[in-house]
Amino acid sequence: MSHTPRDLSHLQPSDRAEVLAQALPYIRRYHGKTMVIKYGGNAMTDPELQAAFAEDVVLLKLVGINPVVVHGGGPQIETLLKRLGKEGRFVQGMRVTDAETMEVVEWVLAGEVQQDIVGLINRAGGKAVGLTGRDGAMIRARKLRMVDVNDPNVEHDVGQVGDIVSIDPSVVRALQEDQFIPVVSPIGFGEHNESYNINADVVAAKLATVLQAEKLLMLTNIRGVLDKDGQLLAELTPRRIDELVADGTISGGMIPKIAGALDAAKSGVKAVHIIDGRVPHAILLEVLGDQPFGTMIRSH
């Protein structure tokens, strides 16, 4: 996987200096602050975007910002289940996770996907450490109660899919203080030591909340949240979100993403951004630039 930094020799030295100078106020403002990054979509599968993502995370760490990465892995889980001849079953957009599927989820998330990300960041010059919610007793979970959308008296059993009970971030904080970059797989544990598969957007939002992160950045395969005409909505408030859910503009997998983002914004995370992970160096464009990028969600 070769990734060569873009040639900037065509830029005048003064232009290059200007770019660096413009980043300075943002570096100063965010120095020592935590940023939680939900890593998903094309940014996870396209080699060039993977390399750019890893460079961004390492650069943030080097300028004194503390990135924490939370990742998903739906397509990778689907691929392995197919190889094993097991059909993925979904109820209301949620993967039904029986004991056998849970084993696959753990292999893929805590094994292959997590270690790929750790390797990418280390290769870019960082020091990444992979964690699941079991490490440091970080994510306590319980079985998710899935109520039918049409009949609130009906509950669906989706197996070992979890709801977060609590997050203890002390292992993440200890790693940050030692200059490591935590990479978190969204697996929690229950009171009988059973494993739970948890929505990665929800984990990222809750972790950002307990860490009182400065920003929560959610990388997606869209430019941000779009209105009915396909125009980018640069900013969203709770009232506008309700309207967009009611008219179907926000639907499917976007609902838990937005709900988690809104919860984080209401609980003290200063800014939540849904950004286009298909753009190389999307994280730097958001964090160290003055142009609004993607959709920002505010609590008021």
N, C-alpha and C positions, 0 to 999 in steps of 0.2 A: 504494500500500500504506500505509494509515494505521494507526498503532498508537499509541493514546493511553495513557499510564501510568494505572494504575487509580486512581480517586479514593479517597483515604484520609481525606477530610475528616470521615468519620463516626467516625474514631478520636480518642480523647482525645489531646491533646498529650503527656501523660505516657506513654501507650501507645506512641506513635510514638517517643518518646525511648527507651523500654525496648527496642524492637525494634533500634534502632541500637546501644544499649549492649551488647546481647547478642552483636552481631556483632563487637564490638571485640576480644575475646580471640582470635577466629579470624583476624581481619585481622593481629593482632600475630604470631600463631603462624606464619602462612604468608607474611609479608612477605619479599620477596626470593626466594621459592621458585618452582619451575617446576611448572606443572600441564599435562599433556597431555590434550586433550579430543577424543575420537573423536565426530565429528558425523555422525549418520545418522538414518534413519527419518523419522517425521512432522515432527520438529523442523526438517528440511531443506526440507519442501514446504509446510507450513502457514504463511501469511504472518504471523499473530500470533505463532506459536512462533518463526519466523525472527527477528522483531524482538526478542523477549524474549531469545533466545539471544545475539544481537549485543550487546544491552545488558549482559547478564551478563558477557560476555567483556571488554567495555570497562571495566566497573566493577572487575573483578579487576585489570586492568592499572593503573587509576587508584589503587587502594589498595596498589600495590606488589607484586602477585603477577604472575608471568610466564606467561600462557596461551599454549599452542601448539595450534593446531587441525589435526587430521588428518581428512579427509573421504572418504567413499565416493561412490557415484553410480550404483549398479546400475540402479534404475528409469529414470533419465535415459538411461543407455546403451541399455537395452532399447527405450525410446521411439524413439531415433534409428535404431537398427538396423531397427526395424519400418518407419519412414518410408522407409528405403533399400531395403526389401524383403528384408532379410537376417534369417533366423531365428536367434535365439540358441540355441546348443547347449550343454548342460551334462553333465558327467560327474562323478558323486558330489558334486553341488552346486557344482562349479567351472565357471565359464564357459570354454568352449573358445575361445581367442583366436588366430585366424589373423591373417595380416599385415593384411588389410582391417579385421577387427574391432579390431585394435590401433590402427589409425588413428582409428577412431571413438572408442575408449576415450580416446585422447589429446585429441581434439577436445573431448569432453564433460568429462572430469575437469580437464584443465589449462586448458581454455578456459571454457566456459559455467559449469560448477558452481563452479569455483574463483573465477572473477571475480565471480559472484553473491555468494559469501560475503565476499570482500574488500570489495565494495561495501556490503553490509549493515553490516559492522563499521565501515567508514569513515563511513557515514551516521550511525551511533550515536555517533560522536565518537572512534573509535580510529584507529590508523594500521596497517592490515593490509597485508601483502605476500604475494603468492602464490608458491609454490615447487613444483617437482616434484623427484623424487629426482635429476634431472640437475643441478639448480642447486647450485653449490658441490661437485659430485661427491659428493652427499650419500648416495644409496642405491645401492650396488653390488649387483647381483642376478645370479642364474643361473636357468636353466630349472628349473621345479619338476618333480620326479619324482613322478608320481602313481601310487602302487601300488594295485592293485585290493583292495577291502576283503575280498573273499572268497577271492582267490587271490594270495598275495604274490609269485608268480612272474610275474604279469601286470602290465605297466606301461601306463598310458594316456597318449597324447600330447595334452596340452591346449594346445599351441601356446606363445604368448608370455606364459604365466603364470609369474611369477617367485617365487623364494625369495630371501630377503635374505642376502647374503654379509656385508656390513658397512654400518654407518651412520657417516658422519662428520658430527657435528652442528655443526661450526664456523660454518657459514653461519647456522644457527638462533641460535646464541649471539651472533653479531655483530649480528643484527637485534634480539634481545632487549635487548642493551646500549644500542642506539640507540632504545629505547622503541617498536619496531615489534612487531606481533603476527603471527607467521608462520602462514600457512595452507598446509598441505602436501597435495599430491595424491599418491596412492600409486602412483607410476610410478618404476621403477628402470631402470638401464642395465647392460648386460652388457659383457664384455671386448671385444666387436667393435662396441661402440656401439649395439647393438640395444636396443629398449625392452621393458620387461616390465611387465605389469599385476600388481599385488601386492594381496593382501587388505588392506583398509584397517585392519581390527582388528589384524592382525599388524604393520603399519607403526606404528600408534599404540603398541602394546605395546613394540616394539623401540626406538622413539624415546624413550619414557618411560624405558626402561632406560638407554640411553646418556646421556641428559640427567640421570640420577639424579633424576627428578621426585619431588616430594612426593606427588602423586596422579596416577592415571590415571582419567579419568572417561569411561565409555562410554555414550553416549546411545542408547537402544533404544526399541522400540515396546511394551515390556512393563514391568511394575512393577519388574522385577528377575528373578532366577531363582526359579521357582515349583516347589513339590513336586507330587507326583501329585494332591493334592487342591486344587491351585490356591492354596495358601498361600505367601506370600512367605518366602523363606529369607534372613534378614537377614545371615547370615554363612556363608561356605563355606571349608572347608579342603581340601587335596589329597585326603585320604582320602574325604571326603564327595563331592567332585567325581567321583572314580572310581566310587563307588557309583551316583551319579545317571546317569553315562554308561552303566554296565553295565545298569541297569534301563530305559534309554530315556527317562528324564525330561529329560536334556540330549541333544539330537540335532540333526542338520542343521547350519544356519548358526550355531547357538549353540556348537557344539564348537570351531571355531577362535577364536571370541570368548573363551570360557572358558580355552582352552589358552594363548592369548596373554596374557590377564590373569594367569594363574597363573605363567607364565614371568617376567612383569614383577615380580610380588610376590616370587618367589624370588630375583630378581636385584637387589633393593635399592630398588624403588619402594615407598614406605612404605604406601600404601593404594591398592587398585584397587576402583572402584565401578562397578557396572552399574546405571544409573539410568533412570527413565522420562522420555524426551524429550518425551512428550505433555503433560507438566505444565509450564505456563509458569514460567520462571525456575527450572527444575530444578537448574541448576548452582549458583545462589545458595543454594537450599534445602540442597544437599549440603555446600557449602564453608563457608557462614557460619551454619549452624544447628546446634543440639545434638540434634535428633531424627535417628535413623538413617533413611536414605532410600535405597531400593533394596537391592541386595545387595553386601556387601563381601567381597572375596576376600583371604584371608590365607595366607601361605606356611607357617604352622605352627599 
